[in-house]
Amino acid sequence: MSLHNLYTIFKSISAATILIPIISCIINLKTLDRKLRVLFIFFLFSLLVEILSRIFSDPFPLGYQILKQTGLFSGESLNLLSSFFSKNRLNCYYALANVFTLFQFFTFAFIYYGAFNNPVIKKTILVGTHLFTTIALIVWFPMRHFFSGENITTIIEATFFFVLSLYFFYIELKEMNITKVKENAIIWFNSAVLIYFSVTLILFIVDDYLSICPRELFMLLWSLNLLANITFNVLLGIAIRAWKRDHLE
């Protein structure tokens, strides 16, 4: 089996793992508190983004091929659809990724705001959220990067939550609160965030090299991101099962 085929399979497995936290939420649907409901909405949105990203990243998406085979549309209609898609698919892909980044930042900031008791940290999270939103809007619209692969917002998000998750572990160790880890949902959640954003930060920092390196090397390096995503979703699934209302209230 070629490296390309292995990478494609691994990529599909990584994408499918979003179902793990979704299923965990569905199983515990009747007992979801406010924060878990927010996470559940985020997971559903992530699934939608994953599906749409697959569509927009493929020059000849499966849906278009199926429509073509059914014969339900005229040749002219299909040509118009193909022309529109070929001209706008990357714009749609980047816009979708940017919207997801902002939604993800809001969701995780909301969870961490409830996880910390220190009012200074809470205020820092609020200020950081406002600053991130302002920077993102400036980068996307006045600087016209909403429909481009500009990753400055992704780097800022990864840095913010990487530092925040490290600080959370520092506080837990300092106060010796890491007891009964299996029952501590926020520890699982924080571990997922730390692993995911540490890998993401490294890869996006070397983004320029990834765009010019050999295809085989790119697939090997980007597999780290896929592995981080798998770990992220598995740990979040565990966090949801371990969640207790009083951990984040």
C-alpha positions as a Markdown table, in Angstrom:
| # | Residue | x | y | z |
|---|---|---|---|---|
| 1 | Met | 0.0 | 0.0 | 0.0 |
| 2 | Ser | 1.4 | 3.4 | -1.0 |
| 3 | Leu | 2.0 | 6.2 | 1.4 |
| 4 | His | -0.7 | 8.2 | -0.3 |
| 5 | Asn | -3.3 | 5.5 | 0.3 |
| 6 | Leu | -2.2 | 5.2 | 4.0 |
| 7 | Tyr | -2.4 | 8.9 | 4.4 |
| 8 | Thr | -5.9 | 9.0 | 2.9 |
| 9 | Ile | -7.1 | 6.2 | 5.3 |
| 10 | Phe | -5.5 | 8.0 | 8.3 |
| 11 | Lys | -7.1 | 11.2 | 7.3 |
| 12 | Ser | -10.5 | 9.6 | 7.1 |
| 13 | Ile | -10.0 | 7.9 | 10.5 |
| 14 | Ser | -9.1 | 11.3 | 12.0 |
| 15 | Ala | -12.2 | 13.0 | 10.5 |
| 16 | Ala | -14.4 | 10.1 | 11.8 |
| 17 | Thr | -13.3 | 10.5 | 15.4 |
| 18 | Ile | -15.4 | 13.6 | 15.8 |
| 19 | Leu | -18.2 | 11.1 | 16.2 |
| 20 | Ile | -16.7 | 9.9 | 19.5 |
| 21 | Pro | -17.6 | 13.1 | 21.5 |
| 22 | Ile | -20.8 | 13.4 | 19.7 |
| 23 | Ile | -21.9 | 9.9 | 20.6 |
| 24 | Ser | -20.8 | 10.6 | 24.2 |
| 25 | Cys | -23.0 | 13.7 | 24.3 |
| 26 | Ile | -26.0 | 11.8 | 22.8 |
| 27 | Ile | -25.6 | 9.0 | 25.4 |
| 28 | Asn | -25.6 | 11.5 | 28.2 |
| 29 | Leu | -28.1 | 13.9 | 26.5 |
| 30 | Lys | -30.5 | 14.1 | 29.4 |
| 31 | Thr | -27.8 | 15.1 | 31.9 |
| 32 | Leu | -25.9 | 17.7 | 29.8 |
| 33 | Asp | -25.4 | 20.9 | 31.7 |
| 34 | Arg | -25.0 | 24.3 | 30.0 |
| 35 | Lys | -21.3 | 23.9 | 29.2 |
| 36 | Leu | -21.8 | 20.4 | 27.8 |
| 37 | Arg | -24.6 | 21.6 | 25.6 |
| 38 | Val | -22.3 | 24.3 | 24.2 |
| 39 | Leu | -19.6 | 21.6 | 23.6 |
| 40 | Phe | -22.3 | 19.4 | 21.9 |
| 41 | Ile | -23.2 | 22.3 | 19.5 |
| 42 | Phe | -19.5 | 22.7 | 18.8 |
| 43 | Phe | -19.1 | 19.0 | 18.0 |
| 44 | Leu | -22.0 | 19.1 | 15.6 |
| 45 | Phe | -20.7 | 22.2 | 14.0 |
| 46 | Ser | -17.3 | 20.5 | 13.7 |
| 47 | Leu | -18.9 | 17.5 | 11.9 |
| 48 | Leu | -20.6 | 19.9 | 9.5 |
| 49 | Val | -17.4 | 21.7 | 8.8 |
| 50 | Glu | -15.6 | 18.4 | 8.3 |
| 51 | Ile | -18.1 | 17.4 | 5.7 |
| 52 | Leu | -18.1 | 20.7 | 3.9 |
| 53 | Ser | -14.3 | 20.9 | 4.0 |
| 54 | Arg | -14.1 | 17.6 | 2.2 |
| 55 | Ile | -16.5 | 18.9 | -0.5 |
| 56 | Phe | -14.7 | 22.3 | -0.9 |
| 57 | Ser | -11.2 | 20.8 | -0.9 |
| 58 | Asp | -12.0 | 18.3 | -3.7 |
| 59 | Pro | -11.9 | 19.7 | -7.3 |
| 60 | Phe | -14.3 | 17.0 | -8.4 |
| 61 | Pro | -16.5 | 16.3 | -5.4 |
| 62 | Leu | -18.5 | 13.1 | -5.1 |
| 63 | Gly | -21.7 | 15.0 | -5.0 |
| 64 | Tyr | -21.1 | 16.6 | -8.4 |
| 65 | Gln | -20.2 | 13.2 | -9.9 |
| 66 | Ile | -23.4 | 11.7 | -8.5 |
| 67 | Leu | -25.5 | 14.5 | -9.9 |
| 68 | Lys | -23.8 | 14.1 | -13.3 |
| 69 | Gln | -24.5 | 10.3 | -13.3 |
| 70 | Thr | -28.2 | 10.7 | -12.4 |
| 71 | Gly | -29.0 | 12.8 | -15.4 |
| 72 | Leu | -31.5 | 14.9 | -13.4 |
| 73 | Phe | -29.8 | 18.1 | -14.5 |
| 74 | Ser | -29.1 | 19.4 | -18.0 |
| 75 | Gly | -25.6 | 19.6 | -19.3 |
| 76 | Glu | -25.8 | 23.4 | -19.1 |
| 77 | Ser | -26.9 | 23.4 | -15.5 |
| 78 | Leu | -24.0 | 21.1 | -14.6 |
| 79 | Asn | -21.6 | 23.2 | -16.5 |
| 80 | Leu | -22.7 | 26.3 | -14.5 |
| 81 | Leu | -22.4 | 24.4 | -11.3 |
| 82 | Ser | -19.0 | 23.1 | -12.2 |
| 83 | Ser | -17.9 | 26.6 | -13.3 |
| 84 | Phe | -19.1 | 28.2 | -10.0 |
| 85 | Phe | -17.5 | 25.5 | -7.9 |
| 86 | Ser | -14.2 | 25.6 | -9.6 |
| 87 | Lys | -14.0 | 29.3 | -9.2 |
| 88 | Asn | -15.2 | 29.5 | -5.6 |
| 89 | Arg | -14.5 | 26.2 | -3.9 |
| 90 | Leu | -11.2 | 27.5 | -2.3 |
| 91 | Asn | -12.8 | 30.7 | -1.2 |
| 92 | Cys | -15.6 | 28.7 | 0.5 |
| 93 | Tyr | -13.0 | 26.4 | 2.0 |
| 94 | Tyr | -11.0 | 29.2 | 3.6 |
| 95 | Ala | -14.0 | 31.1 | 4.7 |
| 96 | Leu | -15.4 | 28.0 | 6.4 |
| 97 | Ala | -12.1 | 27.4 | 8.1 |
| 98 | Asn | -12.0 | 31.0 | 9.4 |
| 99 | Val | -15.5 | 30.8 | 10.8 |
| 100 | Phe | -14.7 | 27.5 | 12.5 |
| 101 | Thr | -11.6 | 29.1 | 14.1 |
| 102 | Leu | -13.6 | 31.9 | 15.6 |
| 103 | Phe | -16.4 | 29.5 | 16.8 |
| 104 | Gln | -13.8 | 27.2 | 18.3 |
| 105 | Phe | -12.1 | 30.1 | 20.2 |
| 106 | Phe | -15.4 | 31.2 | 21.6 |
| 107 | Thr | -16.3 | 27.6 | 22.8 |
| 108 | Phe | -13.0 | 26.9 | 24.5 |
| 109 | Ala | -12.9 | 30.4 | 26.1 |
| 110 | Phe | -16.3 | 29.8 | 27.5 |
| 111 | Ile | -15.2 | 26.4 | 29.0 |
| 112 | Tyr | -12.0 | 27.8 | 30.5 |
| 113 | Tyr | -13.8 | 30.9 | 31.9 |
| 114 | Gly | -15.8 | 28.5 | 34.0 |
| 115 | Ala | -12.8 | 26.3 | 34.9 |
| 116 | Phe | -10.8 | 29.0 | 36.5 |
| 117 | Asn | -11.7 | 30.6 | 39.8 |
| 118 | Asn | -9.1 | 33.4 | 39.7 |
| 119 | Pro | -10.9 | 36.6 | 38.7 |
| 120 | Val | -7.7 | 37.9 | 37.0 |
| 121 | Ile | -7.6 | 34.8 | 34.8 |
| 122 | Lys | -11.3 | 35.2 | 34.0 |
| 123 | Lys | -10.7 | 38.8 | 33.0 |
| 124 | Thr | -7.7 | 37.8 | 30.9 |
| 125 | Ile | -9.9 | 35.3 | 29.1 |
| 126 | Leu | -12.5 | 37.9 | 28.4 |
| 127 | Val | -9.9 | 40.5 | 27.2 |
| 128 | Gly | -8.2 | 37.8 | 25.1 |
| 129 | Thr | -11.5 | 36.9 | 23.5 |
| 130 | His | -12.3 | 40.5 | 22.6 |
| 131 | Leu | -8.8 | 41.1 | 21.2 |
| 132 | Phe | -8.8 | 37.9 | 19.2 |
| 133 | Thr | -12.2 | 38.8 | 17.7 |
| 134 | Thr | -11.0 | 42.3 | 16.8 |
| 135 | Ile | -7.8 | 41.0 | 15.2 |
| 136 | Ala | -9.7 | 38.3 | 13.3 |
| 137 | Leu | -12.2 | 40.8 | 11.9 |
| 138 | Ile | -9.4 | 43.2 | 10.9 |
| 139 | Val | -7.4 | 40.4 | 9.2 |
| 140 | Trp | -10.5 | 39.0 | 7.4 |
| 141 | Phe | -12.1 | 42.2 | 6.1 |
| 142 | Pro | -10.0 | 45.4 | 6.0 |
| 143 | Met | -7.0 | 43.2 | 5.1 |
| 144 | Arg | -9.2 | 41.0 | 2.9 |
| 145 | His | -7.9 | 37.6 | 4.1 |
| 146 | Phe | -11.3 | 36.1 | 4.9 |
| 147 | Phe | -11.2 | 34.0 | 1.7 |
| 148 | Ser | -7.5 | 33.2 | 1.9 |
| 149 | Gly | -5.3 | 30.7 | 3.8 |
| 150 | Glu | -3.8 | 33.4 | 6.0 |
| 151 | Asn | -3.1 | 31.6 | 9.3 |
| 152 | Ile | -2.3 | 34.4 | 11.7 |
| 153 | Thr | -5.6 | 33.9 | 13.5 |
| 154 | Thr | -4.9 | 30.2 | 13.9 |
| 155 | Ile | -1.5 | 30.8 | 15.3 |
| 156 | Ile | -2.9 | 33.4 | 17.8 |
| 157 | Glu | -5.6 | 30.9 | 18.8 |
| 158 | Ala | -3.2 | 28.0 | 19.2 |
| 159 | Thr | -0.8 | 30.2 | 21.3 |
| 160 | Phe | -3.5 | 31.5 | 23.5 |
| 161 | Phe | -4.9 | 28.1 | 24.4 |
| 162 | Phe | -1.5 | 26.4 | 24.6 |
| 163 | Val | -0.4 | 28.9 | 27.3 |
| 164 | Leu | -3.8 | 28.8 | 29.0 |
| 165 | Ser | -3.8 | 25.0 | 29.2 |
| 166 | Leu | -0.2 | 24.9 | 30.5 |
| 167 | Tyr | -1.2 | 27.4 | 33.2 |
| 168 | Phe | -4.2 | 25.3 | 34.2 |
| 169 | Phe | -1.9 | 22.3 | 34.7 |
| 170 | Tyr | 0.5 | 24.5 | 36.7 |
| 171 | Ile | -2.4 | 25.6 | 39.0 |
| 172 | Glu | -3.6 | 22.0 | 39.5 |
| 173 | Leu | -0.1 | 20.8 | 40.4 |
| 174 | Lys | 0.5 | 23.8 | 42.6 |
| 175 | Glu | -2.7 | 23.2 | 44.5 |
| 176 | Met | -2.4 | 19.4 | 44.3 |
| 177 | Asn | -5.8 | 19.1 | 42.9 |
| 178 | Ile | -5.0 | 16.2 | 40.5 |
| 179 | Thr | -6.9 | 13.5 | 42.3 |
| 180 | Lys | -9.1 | 10.8 | 40.8 |
| 181 | Val | -8.0 | 11.8 | 37.3 |
| 182 | Lys | -10.5 | 9.4 | 35.8 |
| 183 | Glu | -13.3 | 11.3 | 37.3 |
| 184 | Asn | -12.0 | 14.8 | 36.6 |
| 185 | Ala | -13.5 | 15.9 | 33.3 |
| 186 | Ile | -11.7 | 19.2 | 33.1 |
| 187 | Ile | -8.3 | 17.4 | 33.3 |
| 188 | Trp | -9.2 | 15.3 | 30.3 |
| 189 | Phe | -10.5 | 18.4 | 28.5 |
| 190 | Asn | -7.4 | 20.4 | 29.2 |
| 191 | Ser | -5.1 | 17.5 | 28.2 |
| 192 | Ala | -7.0 | 17.4 | 24.8 |
| 193 | Val | -6.6 | 21.1 | 24.3 |
| 194 | Leu | -2.9 | 21.1 | 25.2 |
| 195 | Ile | -2.0 | 18.2 | 22.9 |
| 196 | Tyr | -4.0 | 19.5 | 20.0 |
| 197 | Phe | -2.8 | 23.1 | 20.1 |
| 198 | Ser | 0.8 | 22.3 | 20.8 |
| 199 | Val | 1.0 | 20.2 | 17.6 |
| 200 | Thr | -1.1 | 22.7 | 15.7 |
| 201 | Leu | 1.1 | 25.6 | 16.7 |
| 202 | Ile | 4.3 | 23.8 | 15.6 |
| 203 | Leu | 2.8 | 22.9 | 12.2 |
| 204 | Phe | 1.4 | 26.3 | 11.5 |
| 205 | Ile | 4.7 | 28.0 | 12.4 |
| 206 | Val | 6.4 | 25.9 | 9.7 |
| 207 | Asp | 3.5 | 26.4 | 7.3 |
| 208 | Asp | 5.7 | 28.1 | 4.7 |
| 209 | Tyr | 8.0 | 25.0 | 4.6 |
| 210 | Leu | 5.0 | 22.7 | 4.4 |
| 211 | Ser | 3.8 | 24.5 | 1.3 |
| 212 | Ile | 7.1 | 23.8 | -0.6 |
| 213 | Cys | 8.3 | 20.5 | 0.9 |
| 214 | Pro | 8.0 | 17.2 | -1.1 |
| 215 | Arg | 4.5 | 15.7 | -1.1 |
| 216 | Glu | 5.7 | 12.6 | 0.8 |
| 217 | Leu | 7.3 | 14.6 | 3.6 |
| 218 | Phe | 4.2 | 16.8 | 3.8 |
| 219 | Met | 2.0 | 13.8 | 4.4 |
| 220 | Leu | 4.3 | 12.5 | 7.1 |
| 221 | Leu | 4.4 | 15.8 | 8.9 |
| 222 | Trp | 0.7 | 16.5 | 8.6 |
| 223 | Ser | 0.0 | 13.1 | 9.9 |
| 224 | Leu | 1.1 | 14.5 | 13.3 |
| 225 | Asn | -1.9 | 16.9 | 13.0 |
| 226 | Leu | -4.2 | 14.0 | 12.2 |
| 227 | Leu | -2.9 | 12.0 | 15.2 |
| 228 | Ala | -3.3 | 15.1 | 17.4 |
| 229 | Asn | -6.9 | 15.4 | 16.2 |
| 230 | Ile | -7.6 | 11.8 | 16.9 |
| 231 | Thr | -6.2 | 12.1 | 20.4 |
| 232 | Phe | -8.1 | 15.4 | 20.9 |
| 233 | Asn | -11.5 | 13.8 | 20.1 |
| 234 | Val | -10.8 | 10.6 | 22.1 |
| 235 | Leu | -9.9 | 12.7 | 25.2 |
| 236 | Leu | -13.0 | 14.9 | 24.8 |
| 237 | Gly | -15.1 | 11.8 | 24.6 |
| 238 | Ile | -13.6 | 10.6 | 27.9 |
| 239 | Ala | -14.1 | 14.1 | 29.4 |
| 240 | Ile | -17.8 | 14.1 | 28.6 |
| 241 | Arg | -18.3 | 10.7 | 30.1 |
| 242 | Ala | -16.4 | 11.8 | 33.3 |
| 243 | Trp | -18.1 | 15.2 | 33.4 |
| 244 | Lys | -19.6 | 16.3 | 36.7 |
| 245 | Arg | -21.7 | 19.4 | 36.9 |
| 246 | Asp | -19.8 | 20.8 | 39.8 |
| 247 | His | -16.4 | 20.6 | 38.0 |
| 248 | Leu | -17.1 | 23.7 | 35.9 |
| 249 | Glu | -19.9 | 25.4 | 37.7 |
